[in-house]
Amino acid sequence: MLSKNLPRILIYGVLLVAAFFFLAPLYVMLATSFKDAEQIRSGNLLSLPYGLNFDSWKLAWSSACTGVDCRGLQPYFVNSVIMAVPAVLISTAWGAINGYVLSMWKFKGSEVLFGFMLFGVFMPFQVVLLPMSQVLGFLGLSSSLGGLILVHCIAGLAGTTLFFRNYYTAIPKELVNAARIDGAGFWRIFFRIVVPMSTPILMVTLIWQFTNIWNDFLFGVAFSGADSKPITVGLNNMANTSSSVKSYNVDMAAAVIAGLPTMLVYVLAGQYFVKGLTAGAVKG
């Protein structure tokens, strides 16, 4: 009996060890965030807090200093929400239309155009910092949330187009041809037939884009101004702000606050992400 279940026991053992190492940093962050300064100095890294002390969370949210600004993470969090929501929606809608055109309304050179767009998936974003800054300056969007929204829409367009195009190639062409025979045009086919069938890939793209945009640091530090910095930049500034006594509990609470939206997205919608991928989101 034991020899029969040994492979399964080994698999679960390996998974438990992997889960421990994966969740250990999160445990340290949460435990440290609930400790006071005295317990941090006297205890060890893995010790449990004496109780749920939310003082460090309040400081991280509303009064911790990031440089000379002592308003906590709240303004940076608001900036990230204002930036991420429209950027996610626009880049997803834009990618859906591109994927629809490149899969169902092909034209001469469409495959070549799609091949060139794929370069954007593999291109390191560092190479576009200088030309992007020049474009933002020309448009008058430098150091603004509008500029960050535009940058993230363009940066995510290649990925969203790839997702939707590969998903839409699996939709039977007979549905589109029948709609054309009945007199349906480009937009009616898209909204009445294609979009209702796109729930799995929509969930994949929305989660993917939200995670990338919320967690982005490169564009945030390169293109934001004093009043438009996202939460990743605020968290970095807070962790690097020097003081007489390092407040590790405040830094850990701030890190959890910064990562909480993406964690909630995956907890609440993670099943749809997996279903969307298996429904054909990354098929060739």
N, C-alpha and C positions, 0 to 999 in steps of 0.2 A: 504493500500500500504506500509506504514511504517512498520507494523507488519510483512508483507511478506518479506521485505528486511532486517529486523533487524538481523537475524543470519549472513547474509553476511557482514553487517556493523560491527558487533562485531568481526568477523573473521579478517577483514581488519584492524580494530582498534588494535587488539592484535598484528597483524603482523607489523604494523607501530611502535608500542611501542618497540617490540623486535628488529626491524631494527635500531631504534634510539639507543638503548643501545649497540647493536652490532657495529654500525658504529661510536659511540661517541669517542672511543679511537683513531680510525684512523683519525677522524677530528682533535682531539687535536694534534696528531703527526704532521699532515700536516700544521695546522695553526701555531704551535710553530716553525716549521722548517723555515717558511718564515718571522718570526719576528726577529728583532735585540735585543740585550741585554737590551736596554733601554725600549723597548715596553714590553718585558717579565716582567721586574721589575715593571713597572707602570700599566700594564693592568691586566686582569684576564685570567683564563685558557681558557675560551670559546670565548674570543674576537677575532675578525677577524684581520689579519695582515693589515698594512697600504698599503702594496703592495707586489709584488712577488720579494722578496729579496733572491737571490740564493747564497749569500756569505757563509751561513752556509753549504749548499750542497757542495760547492767547498772545504771548509775546511774539511768536513767529508770524502770526496772522496780522497783528495790528500795530506793534510797536518796536519790533526788532530793527536794527540799523543795517542798511545796505549802503555802505559808504557813509555819506553825510545825511542820507535820507532815512529817517527813523519811522516810517509808516508801515513796516512789516511787508508781508507778501501780498496783502490785499490789493493794492493798485496793479501789481504785476499779474495777479490772477485774473482780474477784470480785463486787463489788456489781452491776455491769452484767450479768454472767452470771446471777446469782440473780434479777435483775429481768426480764431480757429473755426467758429461756426460758419461764417460766410465762405471762408476759404475751402472748407470741406464740402459744402453744398455746391459751390460753383465748380470746383474741380471735378466733382463726381458727375454733375449734370453735363459738363463739357466733355468729359471722357465718354459718357453714355452716348452722346450725339456722335462723337467721332467714331466710336466702335460700331454704332448703327450704320453710319455711312460706309465705313471701310469693310463691313461684312455683308450688307444687303443692298447697297447702292454703289457698287464698285464702278469705277471709271478708269480710263486709261492712265496708267501710272499710279494707281492707288496702292498696289503692293510695294512699289518702290517708296512711296511716301510713308507707308507704314514701317518699312525697313529703316528709313531715316529717323522716324519717331522713336524706334526702339533704342537708338543711341542714347536717348535721354534717360533710359532706365539704368544704363551702365556708366554714364558719365559722372565723374566725381564733381560734386557741387562747388568745390573750391575753384574750378576753372571758370565758373560763370560769375564769380563775385565782382570782378572789375567791370565787365560789360553790363551786368545787371545794375550796378551802382550808377553807371553812366545813363542807362535808360531811365532809371527812377529820377535822376536829376533832371533829365530832359522833360519828363512828365510832371515835375514838381511834386513828387511823392517821396522824396528822400526823408528818412528819419520819421516816418509816419506809419500808423497802423494800416492805412490804405496801401502803402507801398509793400508792407509785409504780406498783406492779403494777395496782392498781385503776384509777388514772388512765389508764394506757396502754390497758387493756382497754376502758374507756369511750370514750376518744378514738379508738381504731381501729375501733370497732364499726360506724360508718356506712360506712367504706370496705370492710371485709370483707363486710358485708351486701350492698353494691352489687355487689361482685365475684361472690359466690355466687348472688345472685338472678338476675343477668343471664346467668350461665352455665347455671343450672338451667332457665331458660325454653326453652333449646334442646334439652333432653332430651325425647324423645317422650312425650307424655302416655299413650300406649297402654301403656307399660311399667308405669306407676303404676296405671292402671285395671285392668290384668290382675292385678296383685298384690293389689289391693283385692278383686277378684272371688274370688281364691284364699284370701281371709281374712287377708291380711297387714295389720298395723296400722301406725300412724304410725312407730314406731321401727324395726320390722322392714324396712319399705320404705326407710327412711333408711340403715340400716346394711348391708342386703343388696343394694340396687339403686343407690341414689344415691351413697353414699360410694365404692364401687369404680369409679364412672365419674368421680370428681372429682379424679383425680390431677393433671391439668394445672392446674386452678384452685387446688388445694391448694398446689402449688409456687409459683405466682404470689403467693398471699396470704402464705405463710410467709416468702418472701424479702422481699416488700414490708413486712410488719410488722416483721420483724427489723431491716431497714435503718432504718426510721423510729424504732423504739424504741431501738436501740443508739446512733444518732446524735443523739437528742434532747438538747437543752440546756435548753430553756425549762422543762419540767416538772421536770427534774433539779435545776435551780438554785432553783426556786420551792418544791418540796415535799420536798426531801431534808433530812436532818439531818446532824450531824457524822459519823456512822458509816454513813450510807446514800447518800452522794454517788456518782453514776455516773461513768464514766470521762471523759465529756465535761466535767463540772464539774472533775474532778481535773486534766485537761489544761489547762483554762483557768486554774486556780489556779497550776499549775506554770509556765505561760508568763508569768504576771503577778507571780510571786514575784521581788522585786528582790534582787540580790546585787552584790558588788563587780565581778565579771566575768560578763557574760552568756554562758551556755553554750548557744550555738545548736545545737551537735551533740546535746546532751541533749534540747532541746526538739523537734528534728526526729525523733529516735528515738522520743520519747514520742508524737508525732503519728502516726508509722507504726504503732506498737503499738496506738494507739486505733482506727485505721482498718483494721487487719489482718483482724479477723473479717469485716467486711462485704466486703472485697476477696476473701477466700477463698470466701465464700458465692457471690458472683457468678462467680468463676472456676470453681468446682466445679459450680454449679447454674444458671449463666446460660442455658444452652441450654434448660432446662426452663422458665425464666421466659419466654423468647421463644415457645416452643411453647404455653405456657398462654395467653398473650395472643392469639395467633393462633387458638387453639381457641375463643375467644368470651368471654374474661374481661371485655372492655370493650364488648361489643355492647349495643345498646339493647334 
